[in-house]
């Protein structure tokens, strides 16, 4: 007696198959942001490791939630199960970190609240088919970059203004990707001037904000200068815009990843004790 044949679509929906987010660029953002926070803390404890798993699982929980909302006409057991597994484990780890810090007021509560709010905003955007809007993507990147203060608070139990500055720096840097990617897509029907103007406006505003953070003492000089990586990338893309717009996604992803690692390396190295630290 032969076993029944399951179609590829059916196999893909087997509830016990874990869902894995395909947003590989976000893995880079999450990793770099977390390592910046850990470097600022200048220590790595068991709580730091728990915070890393918490951030990773929280990110993974968003993927099946989004898929279920997109296919909301029918319930998908696989998405519900793995959204619950990832979300439940992330919540358990988040609660453990909070318990470890004494169950009183902790900056962790603010970080958790901001992450939950961003998840709700993203869910509403998906429901309204506006997930790819610039505003929603900006909120998403700022939320992922909460890994910076999460790593620091989990490691030290405190939160300093400089770490908030580092969170803002990482967010401003990685949000540049939103505008460069839309430049690549701008030749597919949208007037070329619109995405270029938005990209110029964003990079100009972000540069002013980074300069302001340095000016008020929320960022040391070296991390602030690391933002020039984004500016050089943007100038290079603008110089060869037509070529950039026709590149396959592979080289574009490799460029973004390489420069993100360069940016992160500059900030992380500046946090080493020999350079005085930045926490």
C-alpha positions in Angstrom: 0.0 0.0 0.0 1.5 3.3 -1.1 1.4 6.4 1.1 -0.6 9.4 -0.2 1.3 11.9 -2.3 1.5 15.4 -0.8 1.8 18.3 -3.1 4.6 20.9 -2.7 2.0 23.4 -1.5 0.7 21.0 1.0 4.1 20.1 2.3 4.9 23.8 2.7 1.9 24.1 5.1 2.7 21.1 7.4 2.4 22.7 10.8 5.6 21.1 12.2 7.8 22.7 9.6 9.4 25.8 11.2 9.0 29.1 9.5 12.2 31.1 8.9 12.2 34.8 7.9 13.7 35.3 4.4 14.6 38.9 5.3 18.3 38.2 5.4 19.2 41.9 5.4 17.4 42.3 8.7 19.6 39.6 10.2 22.6 41.9 9.5 20.9 44.9 11.0 20.0 42.9 14.1 23.4 41.4 14.5 25.3 44.7 14.0 23.0 46.6 16.3 23.2 44.0 19.1 27.0 43.8 18.9 27.2 47.6 19.1 25.2 47.5 22.3 27.3 44.7 23.7 30.5 46.5 22.8 29.3 49.6 24.5 28.7 47.5 27.7 32.2 46.1 27.4 31.0 42.8 28.8 29.2 39.7 27.8 27.3 37.8 30.4 24.7 35.0 30.3 22.1 37.7 30.3 23.6 39.1 27.1 23.2 35.7 25.5 19.6 35.5 26.6 19.0 38.9 25.2 20.4 37.9 21.8 18.1 34.9 21.6 15.2 37.1 22.8 15.8 39.6 20.0 16.3 36.8 17.4 13.1 35.0 18.4 11.1 38.2 18.5 12.2 38.9 15.0 11.3 35.4 13.8 7.8 35.7 15.4 7.0 38.6 13.1 7.3 36.5 9.9 4.5 34.0 10.5 2.3 36.7 11.9 2.7 38.7 8.7 2.0 35.7 6.5 -1.2 34.9 8.5 -2.4 38.4 8.1 -1.8 38.4 4.4 -3.7 35.1 4.1 -6.4 36.0 6.6 -9.2 34.5 4.7 -8.1 31.1 6.1 -6.3 30.1 9.3 -2.9 28.5 8.7 -1.9 26.2 11.5 1.7 26.4 10.6 1.8 30.2 11.0 -0.2 30.1 14.2 2.0 27.4 15.8 5.3 28.9 14.9 4.3 32.4 15.6 3.2 31.2 19.0 6.4 29.2 19.6 8.7 32.1 18.6 6.6 34.7 20.3 6.2 32.6 23.5 9.9 31.9 23.8 10.8 35.5 23.2 8.3 36.6 25.9 9.7 34.0 28.3 13.2 35.2 27.8 12.1 38.8 28.0 10.4 38.0 31.3 13.5 36.2 32.6 15.7 39.2 31.8 13.2 41.5 33.6 13.0 39.1 36.6 16.8 39.0 36.8 16.9 42.8 37.2 14.6 42.8 40.2 11.0 43.2 38.8 11.1 47.0 39.6 11.4 49.8 37.1 13.8 48.8 34.3 14.7 50.3 30.9 13.8 46.9 29.6 10.1 47.8 30.0 10.5 50.8 27.6 12.4 48.6 25.1 9.7 45.9 25.2 6.9 48.5 24.9 8.5 50.1 21.9 9.1 46.7 20.2 5.5 45.6 20.8 4.2 49.0 19.5 6.3 48.6 16.3 4.9 45.1 15.9 1.3 46.3 16.1 2.0 49.1 13.7 3.6 46.6 11.2 0.6 44.3 11.6 -1.9 47.1 10.9 0.2 48.1 7.9 0.2 44.6 6.5 -3.6 44.4 7.0 -3.9 47.6 5.0 -1.4 46.4 2.4 1.0 49.2 3.3 3.9 47.1 4.6 6.3 48.4 2.0 5.5 52.1 2.7 8.5 54.2 3.7 7.0 55.1 7.0 6.4 51.5 8.0 9.9 50.4 6.9 11.4 53.3 8.9 9.5 52.2 12.0 10.6 48.6 11.4 14.3 49.4 11.2 14.2 51.6 14.3 12.5 48.7 16.1 15.1 46.1 15.0 17.9 48.5 16.1 16.4 48.4 19.6 18.8 45.4 19.8 21.5 48.0 20.7 19.9 49.2 24.0 18.6 45.7 24.7 22.1 44.3 24.7 23.4 47.1 26.8 20.7 47.0 29.4 20.7 43.2 29.7 24.5 43.3 30.2 24.7 46.2 32.7 21.2 46.8 34.1 21.4 50.4 33.2 20.8 52.7 30.2 22.9 55.7 29.4 22.2 58.6 27.1 25.1 57.6 24.9 23.6 54.2 24.3 20.4 55.9 23.1 22.6 57.9 20.8 24.1 54.7 19.4 20.6 53.3 18.9 19.7 56.4 16.9 22.9 56.2 15.0 22.3 52.6 14.0 18.7 53.4 13.1 19.7 56.4 10.9 22.4 54.4 9.2 20.3 51.3 8.4 17.3 53.3 7.3 19.5 54.6 4.4 19.0 51.2 2.9 15.3 51.9 2.4 16.0 54.8 0.1 18.9 53.2 -1.8 16.8 50.1 -2.5 13.9 52.2 -3.8 16.4 54.0 -6.0 17.2 50.6 -7.6 13.4 50.1 -8.2 12.8 53.6 -9.4 13.2 52.8 -13.1 10.2 50.4 -12.9 7.5 52.9 -13.5 8.0 55.7 -10.9 9.4 59.0 -12.1 13.1 59.0 -11.5 13.1 62.4 -9.7 10.9 61.3 -6.8 13.0 58.6 -5.2 16.2 60.6 -5.8 14.7 63.6 -4.0 13.6 61.5 -1.1 17.0 59.8 -0.9 18.8 63.2 -0.9 16.4 64.6 1.7 16.8 61.6 4.0 20.6 61.5 3.8 20.8 65.2 4.4 18.4 65.1 7.4 20.1 62.0 8.8 23.5 63.8 8.6 22.2 66.8 10.5 20.7 64.5 13.2 24.0 62.6 13.6 25.8 65.9 13.8 23.3 67.1 16.4 23.7 64.0 18.5 27.4 64.5 18.5 27.0 68.2 19.3 24.9 67.6 22.4 27.2 64.8 23.6 25.0 61.8 22.8 27.6 60.4 20.4 31.4 60.3 20.6 33.3 61.5 17.5 34.3 58.2 16.0 30.9 56.6 15.9 29.5 59.8 14.5 32.1 59.8 11.7 31.1 56.1 11.0 28.0 57.5 9.4 30.1 58.8 6.5 30.0 55.1 5.3 26.4 55.7 4.3 27.2 59.0 2.7 30.0 57.6 0.6 27.7 54.7 -0.5 25.0 57.1 -1.5 27.4 59.3 -3.5 28.8 56.2 -5.2 25.3 55.0 -6.1 24.4 58.4 -7.4 27.5 58.5 -9.5 26.6 55.2 -11.2 22.8 55.3 -10.8 21.9 53.7 -14.1 24.3 50.8 -13.5 23.0 50.4 -10.0 19.4 50.3 -11.1 20.1 47.3 -13.4 22.2 45.2 -10.9 20.8 41.9 -9.7 19.8 41.7 -6.1 22.8 39.6 -5.2 25.5 42.3 -5.7 23.3 44.9 -4.1 22.9 42.7 -1.0 26.6 42.0 -0.9 27.4 45.7 -1.1 24.9 46.6 1.7 26.2 43.8 3.9 29.9 44.7 3.4 29.3 48.3 4.2 27.1 47.5 7.2 29.9 45.4 8.6 32.3 48.2 8.0 30.1 50.7 9.8 29.6 48.3 12.7 33.3 47.5 12.9 34.2 51.2 13.2 31.6 51.7 16.0 32.5 48.5 17.8 36.3 49.0 17.7 35.8 52.6 19.1 34.1 50.9 22.1 37.2 48.9 23.1 38.6 49.9 26.5 41.9 50.9 24.9 40.0 53.8 23.2 38.1 54.7 26.3 34.8 53.1 25.6 31.5 54.6 24.5 29.0 53.4 27.0 
